[in-house]
C-alpha cells in the first residue's frame, strides 16, 4: 500500500471516532423532541399528499372540481343536501368535512389535492436550486482563485454571478418572470428553483474552501485521481451537512412563495387547487365563511413551521460542538 493510500485511510479512521458522522448526527437529532415531532408531522403530511393525489385524480373518491351550488358556503361537518344534488355529485360519505366554498366545492377534497401540488412544487423547486447551487459552489470552492484564460478565476465568476442574483428581490423577480410565462405548475417549479440557488452555492463554496486543504483531498490529488472524482466522491459527501439544512428551509420558503403567487393570482391556475389559491378564494368570505381562510392558512403555517423546526434540528445535529456531525 502506498504512502498516499495510507494517509487517506488514516484520515478516514481518525475522522470516524467510533461512529460515522451521519450516525452521530442522527443520535443528536433524535434527542431533539421538537424536531422529531416535526419530522413525524412532515411524514404524515407526505402520506396525506400522496393519498390526496390518489384519491382526487387516480381513484376519484373526493372530487375537488365538482360544483354544487345548492351547498355553497356550508360550514365544516355539514351534510350534503341530497334532495337538491344529483346522486353522482354527492361528496364521499355525504359529509363536507371542512365545509364548502362559494361554488359548493368540497374544501377537504381541494385541500387534499392542494397538499400534493404545494408540497411537490416545494420539493422539486428546491431540488433544482440544490443541483445548481451545489454544482456552482463546488466548482468555486475547489478551483478557488485558479484563473481561466489567464485573467478570470472560477471563484470570481461564480461569486459575482451570485452577487448579481442576490441584488434582485427574489419574490418580485419570480413575480415578473411568472407573469411573462404561460401559467403552469412546471413553470412555477422551474422559476422558483432557478432563483433560489444562491444560498446553497455560498454554503458549498465555504465548505469546499475548507475541505480542499484536508489531508484526504491532498492525498487523492497526489494519487492522480481525476478532479471530477475528487469533487464528487471525496469532497461533496463531506459538504452536504449545510446543504441538508438549506434544503429543509428552502422547501418551506418555496411553499410560501408558491402560496404568495397563487394568492396574487400568478400561481397555479384552476382546475388545480393549491393552498394559495384556496386561501385567495376565501378572502372575500372572511366573516361569512371563515373556514375558507383559516383552513389553508393553518395548513401553510403548520407545514412551514415543521420544515423550519426540522431544519433547526438538522443544524444542531450537524454541529460538532453539540456532539453531532463531522469532526
N, C-alpha and C positions, 0 to 999 in steps of 0.2 A: 504494500500500500504506500502511495507517495506521501510526501510531507504535506502537500496541499489537501489531499483527501483526509489525512489525519486531522488537519486543522478544522475542516468542515465538520467532521464527526465530533471533535472535542467541543466546538462551539455549540453544536446542537445538544450535546449531552449537558453542557453547562447551563444552557437556557431552559432545559426541561424541569430541573429541580424536583424530580419525582412525579410530576404530573404535567400533562400538556397544558398550554395556555388556555385552550378552549375549555378544558375540564375545570381549571381553576376559576375561569370567568363564570362558568355555569354554576359552580358551587356558590360563588358570591352573589350571582343573580337570584338563585333560589332563596337566599336568606332575606331578600327584599320582598316582603309580603305584598306590598302595594304594587310593585312591578309584576309579580307573579299573578296577582288578581287581574291586573290589566291585560296580561298575556292571555289568561284564560278567557277574558271577555272578548278579546280580539279573535280567539279561536272560535268562540260561539258565534260571533258576528260573521266570520268567514263561512261557517257552516250555514248560517241563515242566508247569506248572499248566494251561495251555491244552490241552496234549496229554493230561493226565490227565482233564480234562473230556470230551474227545472219546473217549478210549479206555475210559473206565469208564461213560459214560452214553449217548453218541450211537452209537458203534460199540463194542459191549462186547467188547473184546479181553481186558481184565483186569477181572474181576468182583469187586468188593470185598465183596459181600454173600453169596457162596456159602459155605455151611458144609460143611466136610469133616472130620468128627470123627475118622476114622482118621488124618488128617495133622496132628493137633493138636500144637503146640509143636515143630515141626521147625525146625532151625537154617537160616541162610541157605545158598543154593545147594543145597538138598536137592531130590531128585527126588520127584515125586508117586508115591504107591503106586497105580499104575494098576489093579492087580488087586483093589483094595478100594473104588475110587471109580468111579461111572458115568463113561463117556467124556465126556458132556456137561458134567460138572463139573470136568474136569481143567483145571489152570491153563494159561495160554499157554506154549507150548514145553515143557510138562511139568516145569518147574522153578520152585521158590519162590525168587526172587532174594534176598529179605530174610527168608525164613522164614515161619512161620505163627504165629497166636495160639492161644489155648486151644481155640477152636472150629474151628480148621483154616482160617481165612480168610487169604487171601494178604496179607501185610503190605505188599508192594510195591504191590499194587492199592489198598490202603487209604491208603497214603502218597500215591499219585498223586491220588486223589480228595480227600484232605485238603489237598494243596497248593493246589488251586483254591479250596476252601472257606475256608481260613485266609487266603490272600492276598486273596481278594475281600472278606472281612469287613474286613481291614485297610484296603484301598484305599477301599471305599465308606464306611466309618465316618469315615475321615479327610476324604473329600470333603464329607460332611455337616458335620463340625466346621469345615472351612475355609470353607464357604459362610456359616455362621452367624458365625464369628469375623471374617471379612473384612468382612461387611456391618455388624456392630455396631461393630467397631473403626474402620472408615472413617467411619461417622456420628459416633462420639465424637471422632475426631481432627479431622474437618473443621469440625464445628459448635463443638467445644470448649465454652467457658463460656457460649455463647449460650443464653439462657433461653427455655423454652417456658412459655406461660401465665403468664409474669411471675414465677415463683418457683422453677422447677426447670430445670436445664440438661441437655442431651442427654448430655454427657460424664459428668455426675454420675449420671444414671440408669444408663447402661451400665456404668460402673466400679463402682457399688455392687452391681449385679446380678452382675458378675464376681467381686467380693469375696465375695458370699454363696455363689456356686458353689464358690469356692476353699476355703471353710470346711469343706466336706464332704470326707471322704476319698473320692477318686474310685472306687476299686475297691469299697469297701463300699456306696457309693451305687448303683453299677452292679449289684452283687450283690443288693441289696434290690429294685431295680426289676425285674431279670430274674426273680427268684423270684416276683414278682406277676403277670408276663405269661406268656402261653402260650409254650412253647418253640418258637422259630422262628429261622432264620438272619436274617431281615429284622428281627426284634425286637432281636437282638444287634447288628446294624449300627446300628440307629436309636439304641439306648440308648448305645452307645459314642460315637457321633457327637454326641449331644445333651449329653454330659457331658465333652467334650474340646475345646471351642472357646475356652476362656478364655485360654490362652497366645497363640493366634493373634490374638485380639481386642486383647490388650495390645501385641503386636508392631506390628500395623497401626495402632493408635492413635498409638503413638510415631512411626511413620514419617509419618503424616498431619500430626501437630503440627509436624514439621519442614518438610514439603513445602508446607503451606498458606502459608508466608511466602516461598516462592521466587518469582522474577520471572515464570516462565511461568504460575503459578497466578494471580498478581495481574493479569497481562495478560489472561488468559482471563476473569477476572471483570470487568475493565474493558471487554471486548468485549461483555459482556452475555450470555455463554453460560449456559445453564441449569445449575443446580448439579449435577443428575444427570450431565450431560455432563462437567462439570469433574471430578467424583469418579471416574467410570468410564473416561473416555477420557484424562485427563491425569494424575491422581494415582495411581490404582490400579496401572497398569503400573510406576510407579516405586517402589511399596511392596511389590512381590512377592518381592524377594530374601529377606527373613527368612521369608516365608510358605513358600517352597520348602524352606528348611532345616527349618522346623517340620513341613512335610508329611512329609518323609522320616523324621524322628524319630518323628512321630505314627503312621506305619504300623507301625513296629517296636513301639511301645507298644501299639497296638491288637491286634497279633498276640499279644503277651504276655498282654494282658487276656483275649482270647478263649481262649487256651490255659489260663489260670488258671481261668476259668469252667468250661470243659469238664472240666478236671481235678477240679474240685469237684462236678461233676455238674449244673451250672446252665447249661451251654452248649448247643451244637447237639446235638440228640438223634439217636440212630440212626433210620434206617439210614445217614444221612450220617456219613462219617468225617472227623474233623479231627485235626490233630496233637495237640491237647489231650486228646481222649478216647482216642486210641491210647495216649498216654502214661499216662492213667489206667488203662486196661485192663492195661497191662504192669507196674504197680507191685506187683501180687500175685505176679509171677513174676520178680522182680528177680534172683534167684540161679538159678532153674531155666531161665529163657529171657531172658537179659539184653538180647537184641536188641530185644525188645518195648519196652524202656525207653530204650535208648541211641539207637536209630534216630530216633524222633520228637524226642527231646531234642536230638540233634545237629542235626537239621533246623531246629528252632526257634532254636538258638544261632547257626547259620550265617546264617540269614535276618536275624535281629535285628542281628547284628554287621555284616552287609553294609549294611543300611539306615543304621546309625549311622555307618559309615565314609563312605558317600555323603553323608550329612548334614554330617559334619565337612568333607568336601571342598568341598561347596557353600558352607558358611560361610566357608571360607578364600578360595574363588573370588570370592565377592561382597564380600569385604573390600577396600576401596580401598587400604588400607595395604600389601596384598600384591600389588597390581597388577591386581586384577580388580574387576568390578562397577562400579556407577555412581560417578562422581567429581563 
